[in-house]
Structure formats: structure tokens, C-alpha cells
Amino acid sequence: MLEKEVINFEKTAIVGIVTQNQSEEKLNEYLDELEFLTFTAGGEVIKRFSQKMERPNPKTFVGTGKIDEINLFVKENGISTVIFDDELTPSQQKNISRIIDAKILDRTNLILDIFAQRAETSYARTQVELAQCIYLLPRLSGLWTHLERQKGGIGMRGPGETEIETDRRIVRDRISLLKDKIKTIDKQMSIQRSNRGAMVRVALVGYTNVGKSTLMNAVGKSEVFVENKLFATLDTTVRKVVIKNLPFLLSDTVGFIRKLPTQLVDSFKSTLDEVREADLLLHVVDISHPDFEDHIESVNQILQDIKAHEKPVIMVFNKIDAYKHLTIDEDDLITEKTRKHWTLDEWKQTWMSNVGHDKTLFISATKKQNFEEFREMVYEAVRQIHITRFPYNKFLYPDYKDAIEKEEE
């Protein structure tokens, strides 16, 4: 008989603060996302803690009363991990660890942990390890107790090298080694990209868990790993796709997220090069997510950071089958209509109509809804780039509707 696999989730508490720059509503959105990140990493959130403050406490992030409340809850409920929604400074992490007897993580540490779980290839593992080392370097104090003080013999008397200095030197050496390794792989990957010839390159970009890999599988008939968790894809997958005899390259890239750690942006530079060198971006959006507009903004910000914001973009609003809007009863005269009550048709009349009908699509990658429309728009956009590059090829690739008529003949 097959034994059932029992997954033991770590008992976790999450902490966030309401500040001048972050309203209570915004904090709840971030904590929802942090809870999903925790679940992805293998934790179960037992309780959320929040506090209103002008700015984070420089010593313990939250106030002393709140930290004591968290500590009491941790002791009484056997909580093994406490995760803070913002990046903690090394001193905050140290001070909190002295008070609370549990693993103290922040959002950055959690994302790095998920990346470490998801890294499949040698390149992804190297990138993640580099990001972890950069994050770890200023936080080494007290993490190890394997050396007290090293002392030499004749000519080496004195304090010698302390444990923390040795550890820092080891990590710095490791960082420089990993950077060299990444440089070598970057060179290989840029040669690979240059060897792809003059084919039009299309990159799928978007927030994490919006369905980029599902769309990649549906269009490219490839088997890219898909799961309803954050950061299911870390390695860039590139496939040759042909729509009505027009070939192009489609790449699936790592998902973006709000408050993306800078260490990851730096170490995943080459993965993001795939986006930088693309001719066309398909910006995939999960329209069923209540905060999809914030997600669009986050992705646009990262595209700007990597200088890829001026490329032609098609907005692909995915998961229309899962979209649900709130309704107001006819006899309800109190409830005010908000964006959460808008139907898909009403959304289409908003800023989405300003983007242009030839630049927006509403599809479902799993149910293949409006897929023919998707194929047509991508075909026309790729064809336009191709014939600009090779004007003499124009007769090879007719308009999409003409191509269908030729097939039917």
C-alpha cells in the first residue's frame, strides 16, 4: 500500500506595521501576499500582528509592548518562525532574536528561501546563493560559534582574527567566486542568445503566479513546470513557437513581486537580460486578483529599473474565467459602487480602453478562452517586427485572416 505523504507545515506568525506611507488596507494586502509566500515556503500562518506607527522602531521594528505580546504568543502556541513584512536591519534582527526564542525572518529572507527551494539548474542555484551571501554578509554577527579566537605561535601572538572577521572573509571570498562563475555563465548565455539569429524574440513578463507558464505551455506546446504557488518558475525557458508558419522565440521569465529584494535583481541580471533583449513583451496580468492594478505598477517599475519599459507591450489579462465581482442588491441603497463591483465589460471601458484594442487581450490560459484572438494579435505584432527587419519577406507572411483563408483553400 502506498503511504500518504504528510507535510508538516511550520507554525508561523507574521508581523507588519501601518505607517504614514502604508495604510491599513495596503498592509492587509501585503500580509495576504506574505501569507501566500509563507505557505509556498512550507509554513502555516497561525496569527497576524500589526501596529500603527509613524515609522519602524529602529531597535525592534515594532514597539516594545507589541514585541512582548508576540513573544508571549510564540511561547504559548509553540510558534517556530516569526516573519516580518519589511526588510529588517542587522541590528533589528539581532535585538528581536534576543527577545523572541524563534527563527526571525523578514520578507527578503523568505523570498530568498523560496528561490533556494525552486532553483533547479546550476545557474539558478548560483544566482540564489549569491543573493543569499550578499544578504547574509552584514548579518553574520552571532550566527556562528565555531571559532572563539584563532591564535598563532611565534610572531602571531595577539588577538588574532576574530570569529566574525573570519566568517566575513569566507563569505566575501564566496561572493567573489560566485560572481566570477556567473560572469562565465553570462558570457555563455549571451553567446547562446546571439546564436539564435535574427528571429523575433517575445518575452512573457508579469507578477508572480499570474499564469505565464500555463500560457507558455498552451502556446508553445511545451511542458514548463506549473503550480499555483509563488515563483514556480525561476529558470528562463525559451521555446520556438510557430503561428500560421511564422516562427518566433517565446521566453518564460521569473515572476516579479512587490518589495523585490535588490540582491535578487542584481544576481538575476542575466535572467532579466532575456527581457531586455526581447523585441516584444507580453505583460500577463491576473485580472481575478483584487490588487491586479498594483501588480501592473510593480512590474512596470521593475521594467523601468532594468531599462526595458520602452519596448512594445501587449497587455494580456489572464484568468477571466476566475474573475468575480461584488454585486449590490437592487434594494440596497447604502452600499456605494466601487472598483470591486465592476464587471469585465466595465473594466474594459476604463484606462484599459486608452491602451488600445490592438494592445489589450482578455483570455483564460487554462480554459483557452479567446485563444484565437490571442494568436492573431501576437501573430500580427511579431509579423510587423519581422517585416520591418526583413522587408523582402513580407509576401511570406500574409495578414492573419489571409493566412487562414489560404489554409482553408
VENFENLIN-V858890 format. One record per residue. N is the residue number from 1. RES is the residue in one small letter. OMEGA is omega in radians with two decimals (NA if undefined). NEAR is the number of other C-alpha atoms within 10 Angstrom. Layout:
N|RES|OMEGA|NEAR  N|RES|OMEGA|NEAR
This chain:
1|m|3.12|3  2|l|3.11|4  3|e|3.10|5  4|k|3.11|6  5|e|3.14|6  6|v|3.13|6  7|i|3.12|7  8|n|3.11|9  9|f|3.10|13  10|e|3.08|18  11|k|-2.99|18  12|t|2.97|25  13|a|3.13|23  14|i|-3.02|23  15|v|3.06|23  16|g|3.14|23  17|i|3.04|24  18|v|-3.12|19  19|t|3.09|15  20|q|-3.09|11  21|n|-3.06|8  22|q|-3.10|14  23|s|-3.14|13  24|e|3.13|16  25|e|3.13|10  26|k|3.13|13  27|l|3.14|18  28|n|3.08|17  29|e|-3.13|14  30|y|-3.13|18  31|l|3.03|21  32|d|3.14|13  33|e|3.13|16  34|l|3.11|23  35|e|3.11|23  36|f|3.07|17  37|l|-3.13|19  38|t|3.10|25  39|f|3.12|17  40|t|-3.11|20  41|a|3.12|22  42|g|3.13|15  43|g|3.09|19  44|e|-3.09|19  45|v|-3.13|20  46|i|-3.10|13  47|k|3.04|16  48|r|3.04|17  49|f|3.06|16  50|s|-3.13|16  51|q|3.07|15  52|k|-3.13|16  53|m|3.07|14  54|e|3.10|12  55|r|3.14|13  56|p|3.06|18  57|n|-3.07|12  58|p|-3.13|13  59|k|-3.03|17  60|t|3.13|20  61|f|3.04|24  62|v|-3.12|24  63|g|-3.08|16  64|t|3.12|12  65|g|-3.13|9  66|k|-3.13|16  67|i|3.09|18  68|d|3.11|14  69|e|3.12|12  70|i|-3.12|21  71|n|3.14|18  72|l|3.14|12  73|f|3.13|14  74|v|-3.12|21  75|k|-3.04|13  76|e|-3.03|8  77|n|3.11|11  78|g|3.12|12  79|i|-3.09|22  80|s|-3.08|16  81|t|3.04|20  82|v|-3.07|25  83|i|3.13|24  84|f|-3.02|24  85|d|3.14|21  86|d|3.14|17  87|e|3.12|17  88|l|3.03|22  89|t|3.12|16  90|p|-3.10|16  91|s|3.08|15  92|q|-3.12|17  93|q|-3.13|20  94|k|-3.12|19  95|n|-3.14|15  96|i|-3.14|21  97|s|3.11|16  98|r|-3.09|10  99|i|-3.04|13  100|i|-3.13|18  101|d|3.11|15  102|a|3.07|18  103|k|3.13|14  104|i|-3.14|17  105|l|2.98|19  106|d|-3.08|19  107|r|-3.12|21  108|t|-3.13|22  109|n|-3.13|20  110|l|3.13|19  111|i|3.11|22  112|l|3.13|20  113|d|3.12|16  114|i|3.11|19  115|f|-3.14|25  116|a|3.10|20  117|q|-3.00|15  118|r|-3.05|19  119|a|-3.11|20  120|e|-3.05|13  121|t|3.13|10  122|s|-3.10|11  123|y|3.14|18  124|a|3.14|21  125|r|3.12|18  126|t|-3.14|20  127|q|-3.12|26  128|v|-3.13|25  129|e|3.11|20  130|l|3.13|25  131|a|-3.14|25  132|q|-3.14|21  133|c|3.14|19  134|i|3.13|19  135|y|-3.04|19  136|l|-2.99|16  137|l|-3.13|17  138|p|-3.06|12  139|r|-3.04|16  140|l|-3.04|18  141|s|3.04|17  142|g|-3.13|9  143|l|3.14|11  144|w|3.02|11  145|t|-3.05|9  146|h|3.09|8  147|l|3.02|12  148|e|2.97|11  149|r|3.10|13  150|q|3.09|14  151|k|3.13|13  152|g|3.12|12  153|g|-3.10|7  154|i|3.12|6  155|g|-3.12|6  156|m|-3.11|10  157|r|-3.10|10  158|g|-3.05|10  159|p|-3.11|10  160|g|-3.09|11  161|e|-3.11|14  162|t|-3.13|13  163|e|-3.07|19  164|i|3.12|18  165|e|3.13|12  166|t|-3.14|14  167|d|-3.13|18  168|r|-3.13|18  169|r|3.13|13  170|i|-3.10|12  171|v|3.12|18  172|r|3.12|15  173|d|-3.13|12  174|r|3.12|16  175|i|-3.10|19  176|s|3.09|12  177|l|-3.13|13  178|l|3.11|19  179|k|3.11|16  180|d|-3.13|12  181|k|-3.14|14  182|i|3.10|21  183|k|-3.14|13  184|t|-3.12|11  185|i|3.10|16  186|d|-3.14|17  187|k|3.13|12  188|q|-3.10|12  189|m|3.12|16  190|s|3.05|13  191|i|3.11|11  192|q|-3.12|11  193|r|-3.13|15  194|s|3.14|10  195|n|-3.13|9  196|r|3.09|11  197|g|-3.02|8  198|a|3.14|12  199|m|3.12|15  200|v|-3.12|19  201|r|3.12|24  202|v|-3.13|26  203|a|3.04|26  204|l|3.09|26  205|v|3.12|27  206|g|3.13|30  207|y|3.12|26  208|t|3.08|24  209|n|3.08|23  210|v|3.10|26  211|g|-3.14|24  212|k|-3.10|31  213|s|3.09|27  214|t|3.12|21  215|l|3.11|23  216|m|3.14|24  217|n|-3.10|19  218|a|-3.09|17  219|v|-3.02|19  220|g|-3.11|20  221|k|-3.14|12  222|s|-3.13|17  223|e|3.08|12  224|v|-3.09|19  225|f|-3.11|11  226|v|3.07|17  227|e|-3.14|13  228|n|3.08|11  229|k|-3.13|15  230|l|3.10|24  231|f|3.07|23  232|a|3.14|22  233|t|3.04|24  234|l|-3.10|22  235|d|3.10|19  236|t|3.09|18  237|t|3.12|19  238|v|3.13|18  239|r|3.02|19  240|k|-3.12|14  241|v|3.11|19  242|v|3.04|14  243|i|-3.13|16  244|k|3.12|16  245|n|3.08|11  246|l|-3.11|16  247|p|3.00|17  248|f|-3.13|19  249|l|3.13|18  250|l|3.14|24  251|s|3.12|24  252|d|-3.03|28  253|t|3.13|24  254|v|-3.13|23  255|g|3.10|21  256|f|3.12|21  257|i|3.07|19  258|r|-3.12|16  259|k|3.12|13  260|l|-3.12|14  261|p|-3.12|17  262|t|3.12|13  263|q|-3.12|18  264|l|3.11|20  265|v|-3.14|18  266|d|-3.04|13  267|s|3.12|22  268|f|-3.09|22  269|k|-3.07|15  270|s|3.09|21  271|t|3.14|22  272|l|3.05|20  273|d|3.12|17  274|e|3.11|22  275|v|-3.11|26  276|r|-3.04|19  277|e|-3.14|14  278|a|3.09|19  279|d|-3.09|19  280|l|3.10|22  281|l|3.00|23  282|l|-3.09|22  283|h|-3.07|22  284|v|-3.10|27  285|v|3.06|26  286|d|-3.05|26  287|i|3.12|24  288|s|3.13|18  289|h|-3.09|14  290|p|-3.10|15  291|d|-3.02|13  292|f|3.13|16  293|e|3.06|12  294|d|3.13|12  295|h|3.13|22  296|i|-3.12|17  297|e|3.14|13  298|s|-3.13|19  299|v|3.13|23  300|n|3.13|19  301|q|3.14|15  302|i|3.08|19  303|l|3.10|20  304|q|3.14|12  305|d|-3.11|11  306|i|3.08|15  307|k|3.10|12  308|a|-3.02|19  309|h|-3.11|17  310|e|-3.13|8  311|k|3.06|15  312|p|-3.06|14  313|v|2.95|20  314|i|3.12|23  315|m|-3.13|21  316|v|3.13|23  317|f|-3.04|20  318|n|3.06|25  319|k|3.11|23  320|i|3.12|18  321|d|-3.11|16  322|a|-3.08|11  323|y|3.09|14  324|k|3.10|16  325|h|3.11|13  326|l|3.13|11  327|t|3.10|12  328|i|3.12|13  329|d|-3.10|7  330|e|-3.10|6  331|d|3.12|6  332|d|-3.10|8  333|l|-3.07|8  334|i|-3.07|7  335|t|3.14|9  336|e|-3.13|8  337|k|3.12|11  338|t|3.13|8  339|r|-3.12|11  340|k|3.12|12  341|h|-3.07|15  342|w|3.03|15  343|t|3.11|14  344|l|-3.13|15  345|d|3.12|8  346|e|3.08|11  347|w|-3.10|14  348|k|3.14|17  349|q|-3.08|10  350|t|-3.13|10  351|w|-3.13|9  352|m|3.14|15  353|s|3.11|13  354|n|3.12|11  355|v|3.11|14  356|g|-3.12|12  357|h|3.14|12  358|d|-3.12|13  359|k|3.12|18  360|t|-3.13|21  361|l|3.07|21  362|f|-3.03|22  363|i|2.92|23  364|s|-3.08|21  365|a|-3.11|23  366|t|-3.12|14  367|k|-3.11|12  368|k|3.07|15  369|q|-3.14|16  370|n|-3.06|14  371|f|3.13|17  372|e|3.11|10  373|e|3.11|13  374|f|-3.13|18  375|r|-3.13|15  376|e|-3.09|16  377|m|3.12|19  378|v|3.12|19  379|y|-3.09|21  380|e|-3.14|17  381|a|3.14|19  382|v|-3.14|22  383|r|-3.13|22  384|q|3.13|16  385|i|-3.09|17  386|h|-3.08|21  387|i|3.02|15  388|t|-3.13|12  389|r|-3.13|14  390|f|-3.07|11  391|p|-3.10|11  392|y|3.11|9  393|n|-2.99|13  394|k|-3.09|15  395|f|-3.13|9  396|l|-3.04|10  397|y|-3.13|18  398|p|3.03|16  399|d|-3.07|16  400|y|-3.11|18  401|k|3.10|10  402|d|3.14|11  403|a|3.10|15  404|i|3.13|12  405|e|3.12|10  406|k|-3.14|10  407|e|-3.09|9  408|e|3.10|7  409|e|NA|5
